[in-house]
């Protein structure tokens, strides 16, 4: 995505909603039910990853931190 297009989506909520509706109609996006357990699992993994990055920064293992952040 071009930076211009991204900025337009961020700045224009009406355009953003139009694009979301378009993607739903085209089945590029699908709506999924909210599953609280799944959300908690993602949060727990993110918290674990933050601790891992923090510990590895202290040890000077910046390559591991970059790999984790991209994952």
Buried (B, 14 or more C-beta within 10 A) or exposed (E): EEEEEEEEBEEEEEEEEEBEEEEEEEEEEEEEEEEEEEEEEEEEEEEEBEEBBEEBEEEEBEEBBEEBEEE
